[in-house]
Amino acid sequence: MKIILDQIMPKPLASIPHGPESIWGKKIEIESSTHILLNASSGKGKSTFTSIVFGLRNDYSGDLYIDGRKSSTFTPTDWSNLRQRRISAVFQDLQLFPKLTVKENLILKNDITNTYQEEELLELLEHLEIGAKWEQNCGLLSMGQQQRVAIIRALAQPYEWLLLDEPFSHLDTENAQRCLELIHKRTTEQNAGFILTTLGNSHGYEFTHELKL
């Protein structure tokens, strides 16, 4: 899947100075199977970028193209199909259901595409050392535990692009590395790509490209 940002400038960021390396206001093409670090300081639009590519925001000038088609022509059904099979995401606010258990949050997503068996989901949780939280409500977990659940949920579908908006902000180095291992493995299996937004930390991973906002 090729994504093109053609002169996109989010309206809330239009009055803010952007450096010469910023992707805002330029034409940028990114191909799936690449691993991209999107580096920016706070307030430069990392979450905005994620929301634009995921089709949640249209308050910008310029155009977004996905496989040659302008996103402004997409219907709600088009976006739904993309989000089920081609683009997955972990947002900064995680968007977990706090009153549902970890199991229920994962099964709810996984049942859409039947990507994993229930036992496999539990194995992923155990790999990230939160297997004991399987029956616990997500709202009672620490932020670091919730981030790990959200990452596993994002992996529980087919995708060509995985968008990760500061997914390790509440994790220590060891747990961030465990998560990156899972992300790398799952992404490689699908010959997919991922975009990790960050305040500057590459978490020791060798990315294909680095972009800036």
Secondary structure as UniProt FT lines:
FT   STRAND          2..10
FT   HELIX           11..13
FT   TURN            14..15
FT   TURN            20..21
FT   TURN            24..25
FT   STRAND          27..31
FT   TURN            32..33
FT   STRAND          35..39
FT   TURN            42..43
FT   HELIX           46..53
FT   TURN            54..55
FT   STRAND          60..66
FT   TURN            67..68
FT   STRAND          69..70
FT   HELIX           71..73
FT   HELIX           76..85
FT   STRAND          87..90
FT   TURN            92..93
FT   TURN            98..99
FT   HELIX           102..113
FT   HELIX           118..127
FT   TURN            128..129
FT   HELIX           131..133
FT   TURN            134..135
FT   HELIX           138..140
FT   HELIX           143..155
FT   STRAND          161..165
FT   TURN            167..170
FT   HELIX           173..189
FT   TURN            190..191
FT   STRAND          193..198
FT   TURN            203..204
FT   STRAND          209..212
//
